[in-house]
Amino acid sequence: MTKFGVAQPVRRVEDARLLLGHGRYTDDIAPADALFGFVLRSPYAAAKLLSVDTAAALELPGVKAVYTAADLAADQIGGLPCVVPLENRDGSSRAEPPHPVLAAGFVRHVGDPVAFIVATSAQAARDAAEAVLVDYDGLRSVTDMQAAIEPGAPLVWPESANNIAFDWHTGDKEKTDALFAGAAHVTRLTLVNNRIIVNSMEARTAFATYEDGRWTLTTTSQGGWSLKEMLAAHVFKEPEDKFRIVTPDVGGGFGMKLFLYAEHVLVCYAARKLGAPVRWTSDRGEAFLSDTHGRDQISQGELALDAEGKFLGMRIRTLAGMGAYFSNYAPMIPTLAGSKVLASVYDFQAIYVNVLGIFTHTVPVDAYRGAGRPESNYLVERLIDAAANEVGIDRASLRRRNMVPASAMPYVSAMGQKYDSGDFTRVLDAALDAADWNGFPARQQAAVAAGARRGIGLAYYLEATGGSESERAEIRFAADGYVDVYVGTQSSGQGHETAYVQLTAAQLGVDGAKIRIHQGDTDTIPTGGGTGGARSLYSEGQALRVTGMSVIEKGRRQAGEYLEAAEADIVFAEGRFSVAGTDRAVDIITLAAQKPGALDAAEIAAINAHTFPNGCHIAEVEVDPETGVARVVGYVVMDDVGKAVNPMIVRGQVHGGVVQGVGQAIYERVAYDAESGQLVSGSLMDYALPRADDVPDIKVDFIEIPCASNPLGVKGAGEAGAVGSPPAVVNAIIDALKQDGVTAVDMPATPESLWAAINKARAA
């Protein structure tokens, strides 16, 4: 095995650079002469914006400009787009409210941008913001989804009756209703999928320059190509070639850094107006008010079973929070994305789902790690546990008897998704063995003897990867003997560089230490799908493969000339071109040096099918019945991610996802004051994130069922940990507290909520 062999646990090649402080993050590399931008934000959740007086601010030292909505309108600057069309149940289109870069006429959530101050220092810009006089006329607000749809609730948008942004459905309603009518048992649950704040380690930041009629926007993103398209087409109405987007190293994205934000527009606008570079960096408190939030759903789910415990159908009605404005992809997350996996790994006959998008006076909501799929899996796995309890069938047995068998592959689910591969019962049974499921009663008894409650929770998840329908790669042989690889995805900490080095080294037979990965520049990489939906490896991997094949084909032609042999006689193996049956050969690096540019290649791969990673999570949780404090004390994951190019990196990705899921399940809660609309959980003093000592060692193993829909056999792993962990943890908590009579728990399972549930059940 070579040092950079595929399927080897190669240490991440990017880590030495990052750990030694040589990372290049956006805020580190802003021009020394850049001006500083600061966003003045609304303190009101809902108000008429009567006037914005900038005169006093403009007189302060160091202030170069103060921009308002009127300035943007005068220069015909467009708003932030929502690029997802969606049809309502009645055939009409979803709501289409504007999303202004700076508030015009009204503010609609605390943190809504009102003015942009540009000055020679960050402190000068902040000081000037305090001198901007804004006259607000406060209005009633609504921050709770269920309250928002009640008659008489304040309207975020007058044209959206009852604050309904869209009323979407999918599935076979008639068949589903018929299955429920004949069902032997129906389980019903109403579940909250709590809103979260992403809290990436690196805050959002951007700087822009404008030179020779062209912008360069440098920003922390998950791929600059979509930002370029939206800035050109929707905001500035300029040709795309007027924009260059550069993304250096990124310190965490999780979906939140996919989107076009007001600050991207503002630094570009100011740079052009002032003829100078302009920078902006969010602080943590500002991020709570301006980064897109995640999740925020309330679902009523029904599961129908026959007399033998076979699943018949599901009916679901979901309220999905959109916030005050549509973010770029927001309507897609609870609808087109989330519905894909509702059938999960089970053989349902029919499913019907109705999703209502709801406007509230809150920060916009969009994709967060998993983007609709965690929400759907949480609903399904909670319903199954409840059904098992109601009909008296073991939880694992109920799942096993309803799983799609491996012999049925390829299989088309009740939601119309074609699963190319999978052996779900095998993965389930391996997880049960790894977690010592049968030995749990002894561990539970020991906990009870010590005064605690201990439960074990099971969740089987199915993920559906997503993203662009094509991806590009380019391979160039440099004069210094290195191989430069240009990719259309964007790493934000996942280890892309290492995986791409492994794939390229394996195909071309080049020493991995001589391969350089380039990303994040829309000038040098003209197209790319970016990173999101766990797409990077199976998409970019296919692009690298076809590009490598092109390099080898070109190399065979050039080697024929170099070795004075017919092209048909040239064979390639282990990095060398040779004449079949002879000892005449030349290695690929030497040949490329002799034929500069002749072996370089760029190809675009069509991504014809997405993938379905799946696996089983088993959590053990202890709860102190006197305080309600819950601790995760054991965690096992058995994953089928297809072929694992680097098992160590995959384990790391799953570890991170599991911890984020534990955070949502137990700790994280966005809280708004119902009266004022203020964000109560507005800092890390009030918003709890999991810490290292809140989670046990997480055991992750794999059963590799190669994906049949791509030649690499890979399935994607970036979101998997966050998909399976919330239901596993909550199911474990309910199992722990069943002896106290607790049958329902919502996320987050905080000490207060668990203590109240225990005492309420005891008093019943």
Secondary structure by P-SEA (a helix, b strand, c coil): cccccccccccccaaaaaaacccccccccccccbbbbbbbccccccccccccccccccccccccccccaaaaaaaccccccccbbbbcccccccbbbbbcccccccccccccccbbbbcccaaaaaaaaaabbbbbbcccccccccccccccccccccccccccccccccccaaaaaaaaaaccbbbbbbbbcbbbbbcccccccbbbbbcccbbbbbcccccaaaaaaaacccccccccccbbbbbccccccccccccccaaaaaaaaaaaaacbbbbbbbcaaaaaaccccccbbbbbbbbbbcccccccbbbbbbbccccccccccccccccccccccccccccccbbbbbbbbbbccccccccccccaaaaaaaaaaaaaaaaaaaacccaaaaaaaaccccccccccccccccccccaaaaaaaaaaaaacccaaaaaaaaaaaacbbbbbbbbbbbbbbbcccbbbbbbbbccccbbbbbbcccccccaaaaaaaaaaaaaaccccccbbbbccccccccccccccccccaaaaaaaaaaaaaaaaaaaaaaaaaaaccccccccccccccccccccccccaaaaaaaccccccbbbbbbccbbbbbbbbbbbbbbbccccccccccbbbbbbcccccccaaaaaaaaaaaaaaaaaaaccbbbbcccccccccccccccbbbbccccccbbbbbbbccccccccccbbbcccccccccaaaaaaaaaaaacccccccccccccaaaaaaaaaaaaac
